[in-house]
Amino acid sequence: MNSYPIPFNEEARLKAARAAPGLTRENEPLFEALTDTARMVLDCPIAHISVVEEDSQWYKCVVGVELDEMPKENSFCTHTIMSDAPMIVPDLSLDPRFHDHPMVREGGPKARFYAGVPLILSSGYRFGSLCALDFVPHAAPTDKQMDMLASLARAVIAALEKAPAKDAAPDDGTGYENFVALVGHELRTPLTVSLGALAMLRTRLVDGIEARLASSSHASTQHLGKLIESILHFSNAETGELRLNEQETDLAALLAEISETHQPIAQISSKTVTGTSGVTPLMMRVDPEQLRIAITSIMLNAVQHGGASITTALRLDADGNAEILITDDGSLGDHVELDALYRPFVVGGDLDHRGTDTSGLGLGLPLTRKLVGMHGGAFEIHADAHSTTACIRLPAWRAAAAV
């Protein structure tokens, strides 16, 4: 499993970074001066301009130490590029994301302090960070120090992109704001009507499968409303980016709620959905709405394409990672290419085979993979002749972060 989160727009981000005019591996005195200033601003022995690639991190400039290109799992900056906000860690050994990191733990260089700001191209894509590190903990930097670091980061970008003339009209963001306002209105209006109609229908149906379907539809529509609000608030139409709205969430309750919502749909298909009884709460710091999308996608695939018996389970593995498991007693057809599921937005198997039998995987699974990757987790499919299991694995540090 990855030890780092992966941006939702990773493919577009990498393409934009590689197209940046000055983003080469050759250092220049200007970048040396900017990086050294960052080191002095934060009173640290080390600072660098990092570039986060698909599997590794390299440096446009480093001061205070010799650093070679390193695997992405050894990079702190993979976390920094997940948002526009600075990332400040006064003591890396006390942070649940990093306390067991190879750069922090015993036997490594024992890095302790990190403060960095993402380097954001004018197109809106983040490719790396300007950051400072120390081998001793620091108090949190002042707002003035971080403002200075952000100004230095903007200077780095200006130098890389060969800044436009001063009289060029800046993008004031109104285009994106208008897009959000228009789309938000067009989505919310029919959704409000649907919620009202379903609520009225629920009051007229007392029991039976029709009542359960109405209740399930109402719950799903409410979820859709929350999802729309989350996407509009935490997405960027210009870069195709989706950010996490992290909250302390009980995974056991979330899984039980989704299972209950799908019970009526499964019953119509003569299928059963059962969960592990007596599951204790498991708190993790995640985005509950995005995780709900991922779990719902797997559940729908099981209901629509899987066997007659579907079970859900939640457990911790030997390393403390949380595993959400959805298993059905159907088998995958030979046309399904499992390896293809791990490629971004590629669907396993031939589309002509979709829906032709009780096996197969739906179109939502590549999206599930991306949403889980944003959490720093892994999504896997395990299949044999008698069953198919979809597993979402979330890193242990997300549980520690919820404490």
C-alpha positions in Angstrom: 0.0 0.0 0.0 1.2 3.5 -0.7 2.3 5.5 2.3 1.3 8.8 0.6 -1.8 10.4 -0.9 -2.3 10.8 -4.6 -4.0 13.9 -6.1 -7.3 13.2 -7.9 -6.0 15.0 -11.0 -2.6 13.3 -10.9 -2.3 12.6 -14.6 -3.2 16.2 -15.6 -0.9 17.5 -12.8 2.1 15.6 -14.1 1.5 16.8 -17.6 1.3 20.4 -16.5 4.5 20.1 -14.5 6.4 18.6 -17.3 5.3 21.4 -19.6 6.5 24.2 -17.3 9.2 26.1 -19.3 11.9 26.4 -16.6 11.3 23.2 -14.7 14.5 21.4 -15.6 17.1 19.7 -13.4 19.6 22.4 -14.0 20.0 24.7 -11.0 20.5 28.5 -11.3 21.9 31.1 -8.9 18.4 32.7 -8.6 16.8 29.5 -7.3 19.8 29.0 -5.0 19.2 32.5 -3.5 15.5 31.9 -3.1 16.0 28.5 -1.4 18.7 29.8 0.9 16.4 32.7 1.9 13.7 30.2 2.7 16.1 28.4 5.0 17.0 31.6 6.8 13.4 32.7 7.2 12.5 29.5 9.1 15.9 29.2 10.8 16.6 25.8 9.4 19.8 24.1 8.1 18.1 22.7 5.0 15.7 24.0 2.4 14.8 22.8 -1.1 12.6 23.2 -4.1 11.0 19.8 -4.7 9.4 18.3 -7.8 6.9 15.5 -7.1 6.8 13.1 -10.0 4.7 9.9 -10.5 6.9 7.6 -8.5 9.7 9.8 -7.2 10.8 13.3 -6.0 13.7 15.3 -7.3 15.0 18.7 -6.6 15.3 21.9 -8.6 17.5 23.2 -5.8 18.8 22.1 -2.4 20.8 24.0 0.2 22.3 22.7 3.4 22.6 19.1 2.4 23.2 16.8 -0.5 20.0 15.1 -1.7 19.5 12.7 -4.5 16.2 11.8 -6.2 14.2 9.7 -3.8 11.2 7.4 -4.0 7.9 9.1 -3.4 7.2 7.2 -0.2 10.2 9.0 1.3 8.8 12.4 0.4 7.0 14.8 2.8 6.1 17.0 -0.1 3.6 14.5 -1.5 1.4 15.6 1.4 2.1 19.3 0.8 0.8 19.2 -2.8 -2.6 17.9 -1.7 -3.9 21.4 -1.0 -3.1 25.1 -1.5 -2.4 25.5 2.3 1.1 25.3 3.9 2.0 22.1 5.6 3.7 22.7 9.0 4.9 19.9 11.2 6.7 21.1 14.4 7.8 17.5 15.3 7.6 14.9 12.6 8.1 12.1 15.2 4.8 13.1 16.9 2.7 13.3 13.7 0.8 10.0 13.0 1.5 10.4 9.2 5.3 10.5 9.7 6.4 9.0 13.0 7.3 5.7 11.3 8.6 7.4 8.1 12.1 6.2 7.0 13.4 9.8 7.2 12.1 10.2 10.8 12.5 6.9 12.6 15.5 5.4 14.3 18.2 4.4 11.8 17.3 7.3 9.4 18.4 10.9 9.4 15.9 11.7 12.1 14.2 14.7 10.5 12.0 16.5 13.0 10.7 19.8 11.7 9.1 20.5 8.3 7.4 23.6 6.9 6.6 23.9 3.3 4.3 25.7 0.8 3.0 24.1 -2.4 4.5 25.5 -5.7 1.4 26.3 -7.8 1.7 27.0 -11.5 -0.3 29.8 -13.0 -2.6 27.1 -14.5 -3.5 26.0 -10.9 -1.5 22.8 -10.8 0.8 22.0 -7.9 4.0 20.3 -8.8 6.1 20.4 -5.6 7.0 22.6 -2.7 9.4 25.1 -1.3 10.2 23.9 2.2 12.6 23.9 5.1 13.7 21.1 7.4 15.6 20.6 10.6 16.8 17.8 12.7 15.3 19.3 15.9 11.6 20.2 16.6 10.6 23.8 16.2 7.7 25.8 17.5 5.2 26.6 14.8 6.4 29.4 12.5 4.7 32.8 12.8 2.2 33.9 10.2 4.8 36.5 9.0 7.4 33.7 8.4 4.9 31.7 6.4 3.8 34.7 4.4 7.4 35.3 3.5 7.8 31.6 2.5 4.7 31.9 0.3 6.1 35.1 -1.3 9.4 33.2 -2.1 7.3 30.4 -3.6 5.6 32.8 -5.9 9.0 34.1 -6.9 10.1 30.6 -7.8 7.0 30.2 -10.0 7.6 33.5 -11.7 11.2 32.5 -12.5 10.1 29.1 -13.8 7.3 30.4 -16.0 9.1 33.6 -17.2 6.4 35.9 -15.6 4.1 37.8 -18.0 4.3 41.6 -18.4 2.9 43.7 -15.6 0.1 45.1 -17.7 -1.3 41.6 -18.4 -4.8 41.3 -17.0 -4.8 38.8 -14.1 -7.3 36.1 -13.8 -9.7 37.3 -11.0 -11.4 33.9 -10.7 -14.8 35.1 -11.8 -15.0 32.5 -14.5 -14.7 29.7 -12.0 -17.1 31.4 -9.6 -19.7 31.8 -12.3 -19.3 28.2 -13.3 -19.9 27.0 -9.7 -22.9 29.3 -9.2 -24.5 28.1 -12.4 -23.9 24.4 -12.0 -24.8 24.6 -8.3 -28.2 26.2 -9.1 -29.0 23.7 -11.9 -28.2 20.7 -9.8 -29.8 21.9 -6.6 -33.2 22.8 -8.1 -34.3 19.3 -9.4 -32.7 17.7 -6.4 -34.9 19.7 -4.0 -38.0 18.7 -6.0 -37.0 15.0 -5.9 -36.3 15.1 -2.1 -39.7 16.7 -1.5 -41.5 14.1 -3.7 -39.7 11.2 -2.1 -40.5 12.5 1.4 -44.2 12.7 0.6 -44.1 9.2 -0.9 -42.5 7.8 2.3 -45.4 9.2 4.4 -47.9 7.3 2.2 -46.2 4.0 2.3 -46.2 2.2 5.7 -44.5 -1.1 5.1 -43.5 -3.6 2.4 -40.8 -3.5 -0.2 -42.2 -0.3 -1.7 -41.8 1.6 1.6 -38.3 0.3 1.9 -37.5 1.4 -1.6 -38.9 4.8 -1.0 -36.8 5.2 2.2 -33.7 4.0 0.4 -34.3 6.3 -2.5 -34.8 9.3 -0.1 -31.6 8.5 1.7 -29.7 8.1 -1.5 -31.0 11.4 -2.8 -30.0 13.1 0.5 -26.5 11.7 0.0 -26.5 13.0 -3.6 -27.3 16.5 -2.2 -24.4 16.3 0.2 -22.1 15.1 -2.5 -23.0 17.9 -4.8 -22.3 20.5 -2.1 -19.0 18.8 -1.3 -17.9 18.6 -5.0 -18.8 22.2 -5.6 -16.9 23.4 -2.5 -13.9 21.1 -2.7 -13.2 20.9 -6.4 -11.5 23.0 -9.1 -13.1 23.0 -12.5 -10.0 24.5 -14.1 -7.6 21.7 -13.0 -9.9 18.8 -12.5 -8.9 18.6 -8.9 -10.9 17.2 -6.0 -9.8 17.9 -2.4 -10.7 16.0 0.7 -12.9 17.5 3.4 -11.5 15.4 6.3 -13.6 14.7 9.4 -13.5 12.2 12.2 -15.7 9.4 10.9 -16.9 6.1 12.3 -16.2 3.6 9.5 -18.4 0.9 11.1 -21.4 3.2 11.1 -20.7 4.4 7.6 -20.5 0.9 6.2 -23.6 -0.2 8.1 -25.6 2.8 6.7 -24.5 2.1 3.1 -25.4 -1.6 3.5 -28.8 -0.8 4.9 -29.5 1.6 2.0 -28.8 -1.2 -0.5 -30.9 -3.8 1.2 -34.1 -3.1 -0.8 -32.3 -2.9 -4.1 -30.6 -6.3 -3.4 -33.9 -7.8 -2.4 -35.5 -6.9 -5.7 -32.7 -8.8 -7.4 -33.2 -11.8 -5.0 -29.9 -11.1 -3.3 -29.0 -10.6 0.3 -26.6 -8.1 1.9 -25.3 -9.0 5.4 -22.8 -7.3 7.6 -20.6 -8.4 10.4 -22.6 -8.1 13.6 -21.4 -6.3 16.7 -18.7 -4.3 14.9 -17.2 -1.8 17.3 -16.8 1.8 16.2 -13.6 2.5 14.2 -12.8 6.2 14.1 -10.7 7.6 11.2 -10.0 11.0 9.8 -11.3 10.7 6.3 -13.6 12.5 3.9 -16.9 10.6 4.6 -18.7 11.8 1.4 -15.9 10.7 -0.9 -15.4 7.5 0.9 -19.2 6.9 0.7 -18.9 7.2 -3.1 -16.1 4.6 -3.1 -18.0 2.1 -0.9 -21.3 2.7 -2.7 -19.6 2.0 -6.1 -18.3 -1.3 -4.9 -21.7 -2.2 -3.3 -23.6 -1.4 -6.5 -21.2 -3.5 -8.6 -21.7 -6.4 -6.2 -25.5 -6.0 -6.4 -25.6 -5.6 -10.2 -22.9 -8.0 -11.3 -22.0 -10.2 -8.3 -23.4 -13.4 -6.8 -26.6 -13.8 -4.7 -24.9 -13.4 -1.3 -23.1 -10.2 -0.4 -21.3 -9.6 2.9 -19.6 -6.6 4.3 -16.8 -6.5 6.9 -14.5 -4.1 8.6 -11.2 -5.1 10.2 -7.7 -4.0 11.1 -4.7 -5.7 9.5 -1.5 -6.6 11.3 -0.1 -3.1 10.7 -3.2 -1.3 12.0 -4.5 -0.3 8.5 -8.3 -0.4 8.2 -9.8 -2.8 5.7 -13.3 -2.4 4.3 -14.3 -5.6 2.6 -17.3 -6.3 0.3 -17.5 -9.9 -0.8 -20.0 -11.7 -3.0 -20.2 -15.4 -3.9 -19.9 -14.8 -7.7 -16.9 -15.2 -9.8 -15.4 -12.9 -12.4 -15.7 -13.9 -16.1 -12.5 -14.5 -18.1 -13.1 -11.3 -20.1 -12.4 -9.1 -17.0 -8.8 -7.8 -16.9 -8.0 -7.2 -13.2 -4.7 -5.5 -14.0 -6.6 -2.9 -16.0 -8.4 -1.7 -12.9 -5.2 -0.3 -11.4 -4.7 2.1 -14.4 -6.2 5.6 -14.0 -9.7 5.6 -15.5 -9.4 2.4 -17.4 -12.1 -0.2 -17.1 -11.2 -3.9 -17.0 -12.6 -6.1 -19.8 -14.5 -5.5 -22.9 -17.4 -3.0 -22.6 -19.6 -5.3 -24.8 -19.6 -7.8 -22.0 -21.1 -5.4 -19.4 -24.3 -6.6 -17.9 -24.4 -9.8 -19.9 -24.1 -12.1 -16.9 -23.8 -12.1 -13.2 -20.0 -11.5 -13.2 -18.1 -8.4 -14.1 -17.1 -5.1 -12.7 -18.8 -1.8 -13.3 -17.5 1.6 -14.5 -17.2 3.2 -11.1 -14.2 1.2 -9.8 -11.5 3.3 -11.4 -13.1 6.3 -9.7 -13.0 4.3 -6.4 -9.3 3.7 -6.9 -8.7 7.4 -7.2 -10.8 8.4 -4.2 -9.0 5.8 -2.0 -5.6 6.9 -3.4 -6.4 10.5 -2.3 -6.6 9.1 1.2 -3.2 7.4 0.9 -4.9 4.0 0.8 -5.1 1.1 -1.6 -8.0 -0.5 -3.5 -7.7 -4.1 -4.5 -9.9 -6.8 -6.1 -9.3 -10.5 -5.0 -11.1 -13.1 -7.0 -11.2 -16.9 -7.1 -13.5 -19.6 -8.5 -16.1 -19.1 -5.6 -16.1 -15.5 -4.6 -15.0 -11.9 -5.4 -13.8 -9.5 -2.7 -13.2 -5.7 -3.1 -11.0 -4.3 -0.4 -10.5 -0.6 0.5 -7.4 -0.3 2.8 -6.9 3.0 4.7 -3.6 3.8 6.4 -3.2 3.4 10.1 -2.1 7.0 10.6 -5.7 8.1 9.7 -6.9 6.3 12.8 -4.2 7.9 15.0 -5.1 11.3 13.5 -8.7 10.9 14.7 -7.7 10.4 18.4 
